[in-house]
Amino acid sequence: CERGTPVRSVCDGRVIDVRSTNTCGGIDVDNLYKWNSITIRSSNKSLCFDYVHLSPDGITVEVDDLVVEGQIIAKSGDVGFTPEPHLHFQCLESSAADACSIPLKFRFGAELTAVSVEAGKYYPPPKTA
C-alpha cells in the first residue's frame, strides 16, 4: 500500500506496545530491527495483532489506549528493513516474544470468499466509499 494509507484496527482491544521513533528504511542490515509498530491485544485477550513498518508521524494511539474494530490507529510507511512502503500484519497467540503466528484469511473487495494470503504477494487495501 502507498505510504500514508490509513491502518485500521482489526479488533476491539488494548494497545500493549508502540514503537514510533524510527525513521530509516530500505534493504540495509542496519535497518533490520528499526521498524515502527503497534501491538494490540484483543478485548477477549486471546490474540495479539502486530502492525509493522508504520510511518513515524502517523501513529495515533499510545500504550494502554482502548481501540475499537475499524478505528484508524496509524498510517502505513516504509520504516525498517523494507524495500518499499507496505504493511506487515500478523496475528500471534500471545504477546510473548516466542509466540506462534496464526494463519489468517482475508476478504478483499466485494468478494465473499476468504483468501489465504501468501508471503511476498501484494494485496491492495480495500476500497472505501
Sine and cosine of phi, psi and omega as CSV:
sin_phi,cos_phi,sin_psi,cos_psi,sin_omega,cos_omega
0.00,0.00,0.40,-0.92,-0.02,-1.00
-0.92,0.38,0.49,-0.87,0.09,-1.00
-0.83,0.55,0.73,-0.68,0.02,-1.00
1.00,-0.05,0.02,1.00,0.06,-1.00
-0.91,0.42,0.76,-0.65,0.02,-1.00
-0.87,0.50,0.68,-0.73,0.05,-1.00
-0.94,-0.35,0.80,-0.60,-0.06,-1.00
-0.93,-0.37,0.53,-0.85,0.06,-1.00
-0.93,0.37,0.66,-0.75,0.02,-1.00
-1.00,0.05,-0.07,1.00,-0.07,-1.00
-0.42,-0.91,0.25,-0.97,0.26,-0.97
-0.97,0.25,0.62,-0.78,0.02,-1.00
0.07,-1.00,-0.23,-0.97,-0.01,-1.00
-0.85,-0.52,0.70,-0.72,0.07,-1.00
-0.96,0.29,0.85,-0.53,-0.02,-1.00
-0.94,-0.35,-0.19,0.98,0.05,-1.00
-0.38,-0.93,0.64,-0.77,0.08,-1.00
-0.67,-0.74,0.77,-0.64,0.15,-0.99
-0.86,-0.52,0.86,-0.51,-0.11,-0.99
-0.63,-0.77,0.23,0.97,-0.12,-0.99
-0.99,-0.14,-0.13,0.99,-0.05,-1.00
-1.00,0.05,0.52,-0.85,-0.02,-1.00
-0.75,-0.67,-0.19,0.98,-0.08,-1.00
-0.99,0.11,0.40,-0.92,0.05,-1.00
-0.42,-0.91,0.30,-0.95,0.01,-1.00
0.83,-0.56,0.22,-0.98,-0.01,-1.00
-1.00,0.08,0.99,0.12,0.02,-1.00
-0.61,-0.79,0.75,-0.67,-0.05,-1.00
-0.83,0.56,-0.46,0.89,0.04,-1.00
-0.90,0.44,-0.36,0.93,-0.03,-1.00
-1.00,-0.05,0.01,1.00,-0.17,-0.98
-0.81,0.59,-0.68,0.74,-0.04,-1.00
-0.90,-0.43,0.44,0.90,-0.06,-1.00
-0.93,-0.36,0.77,0.64,0.01,-1.00
-0.99,-0.11,0.20,-0.98,0.19,-0.98
-0.94,-0.35,0.62,-0.79,-0.09,-1.00
-0.42,-0.91,0.28,-0.96,0.14,-0.99
-0.75,-0.66,0.68,-0.73,0.14,-0.99
-0.87,-0.49,0.77,-0.64,0.01,-1.00
-0.86,-0.50,0.77,-0.64,0.12,-0.99
-1.00,-0.06,0.78,-0.62,-0.02,-1.00
-0.86,0.51,0.43,-0.90,-0.09,-1.00
-0.88,0.48,-0.45,0.89,0.06,-1.00
-1.00,0.02,0.09,1.00,0.09,-1.00
0.88,0.47,0.35,0.94,-0.03,-1.00
-1.00,-0.01,-0.41,0.91,-0.07,-1.00
-0.64,-0.77,0.39,-0.92,0.13,-0.99
-0.84,-0.54,0.58,-0.82,-0.02,-1.00
-0.83,-0.56,0.78,-0.62,0.04,-1.00
-0.96,-0.27,0.70,-0.71,0.08,-1.00
-0.85,-0.52,0.88,-0.47,-0.20,-0.98
-0.79,-0.62,0.42,-0.91,-0.01,-1.00
0.98,0.21,0.54,0.84,-0.08,-1.00
-0.98,0.21,0.46,-0.89,0.07,-1.00
-0.92,0.39,0.74,-0.67,-0.06,-1.00
-0.90,0.44,-0.47,0.88,-0.01,-1.00
-0.99,-0.11,0.15,0.99,-0.07,-1.00
-0.93,-0.38,0.02,1.00,-0.03,-1.00
-0.99,0.15,0.82,-0.57,-0.12,-0.99
-0.93,-0.36,0.12,0.99,-0.01,-1.00
-0.82,-0.57,0.29,-0.96,0.05,-1.00
-0.77,-0.64,0.28,-0.96,0.05,-1.00
-0.83,0.56,0.68,-0.73,-0.01,-1.00
0.99,0.15,-0.08,1.00,0.11,-0.99
-0.90,0.43,0.61,-0.79,0.16,-0.99
-1.00,-0.02,0.70,-0.71,0.01,-1.00
-0.83,-0.55,0.36,-0.93,0.05,-1.00
-0.88,-0.47,0.45,-0.90,0.03,-1.00
-0.81,0.59,0.75,-0.66,0.02,-1.00
1.00,-0.03,-0.19,0.98,0.01,-1.00
-0.92,0.39,0.70,-0.72,0.10,-1.00
-0.95,0.32,0.83,-0.56,-0.04,-1.00
-0.91,-0.41,-0.27,0.96,-0.08,-1.00
-0.17,-0.98,0.01,-1.00,0.17,-0.99
-0.86,-0.52,0.61,-0.79,-0.01,-1.00
-0.92,0.39,0.37,-0.93,-0.02,-1.00
-0.48,-0.88,-0.35,-0.94,0.03,-1.00
-0.62,-0.79,0.72,0.69,-0.06,-1.00
-0.99,-0.14,0.74,-0.68,-0.01,-1.00
0.97,-0.25,-0.33,-0.94,-0.03,-1.00
-0.98,0.20,1.00,0.04,-0.07,-1.00
-0.44,-0.90,0.69,-0.72,-0.03,-1.00
-0.98,0.18,-0.35,0.94,-0.07,-1.00
-0.35,-0.94,0.27,-0.96,0.01,-1.00
-0.86,0.51,0.72,-0.69,0.11,-0.99
-0.20,-0.98,0.20,-0.98,0.09,-1.00
-0.95,-0.31,0.84,-0.54,0.15,-0.99
-1.00,-0.07,0.86,-0.50,-0.05,-1.00
-0.79,-0.61,0.73,-0.68,0.06,-1.00
-0.56,-0.83,0.44,-0.90,0.05,-1.00
-0.93,-0.37,0.75,-0.67,-0.04,-1.00
-0.84,-0.55,0.45,-0.89,-0.02,-1.00
-0.97,0.26,-0.22,0.97,0.06,-1.00
-0.24,-0.97,-0.04,-1.00,0.04,-1.00
-1.00,-0.05,0.06,1.00,0.02,-1.00
-0.90,0.43,0.55,-0.83,-0.03,-1.00
-0.85,0.52,-0.50,0.87,-0.04,-1.00
-0.98,-0.22,0.32,0.95,-0.02,-1.00
-0.90,0.44,0.60,-0.80,0.04,-1.00
-0.98,0.19,0.59,-0.81,0.10,-1.00
-0.99,0.15,0.43,-0.90,-0.06,-1.00
-0.90,-0.44,0.80,-0.60,0.03,-1.00
-0.89,0.46,0.64,-0.77,0.00,-1.00
-0.82,-0.57,0.36,-0.93,0.16,-0.99
-0.86,-0.52,0.55,-0.84,-0.05,-1.00
-0.81,-0.59,0.45,-0.89,0.13,-0.99
-0.96,-0.29,0.73,-0.68,0.00,-1.00
-0.89,-0.46,0.74,-0.67,0.04,-1.00
0.90,0.44,-0.61,-0.79,-0.05,-1.00
-1.00,0.01,-0.01,1.00,-0.03,-1.00
-0.91,0.42,0.65,-0.76,0.02,-1.00
-1.00,-0.05,-0.23,0.97,-0.03,-1.00
-0.99,0.12,0.77,-0.64,0.05,-1.00
-0.97,0.24,0.62,-0.78,-0.06,-1.00
-0.89,-0.47,0.74,-0.68,0.14,-0.99
-0.99,0.14,0.83,-0.56,-0.02,-1.00
-0.98,0.18,0.44,-0.90,0.00,-1.00
-0.89,-0.46,0.65,-0.76,0.02,-1.00
-0.85,0.53,0.67,-0.74,0.06,-1.00
1.00,0.05,-0.15,0.99,0.02,-1.00
-1.00,-0.05,0.43,-0.90,0.02,-1.00
-0.99,-0.11,0.75,-0.66,0.07,-1.00
-0.80,-0.60,0.89,-0.45,-0.05,-1.00
-0.93,0.35,0.45,-0.89,0.08,-1.00
-0.92,0.40,0.45,-0.89,0.01,-1.00
-0.91,0.42,0.53,-0.85,0.06,-1.00
-0.97,0.24,0.64,-0.77,0.05,-1.00
-0.88,-0.47,0.46,-0.89,-0.03,-1.00
-0.98,0.21,0.00,0.00,0.00,0.00
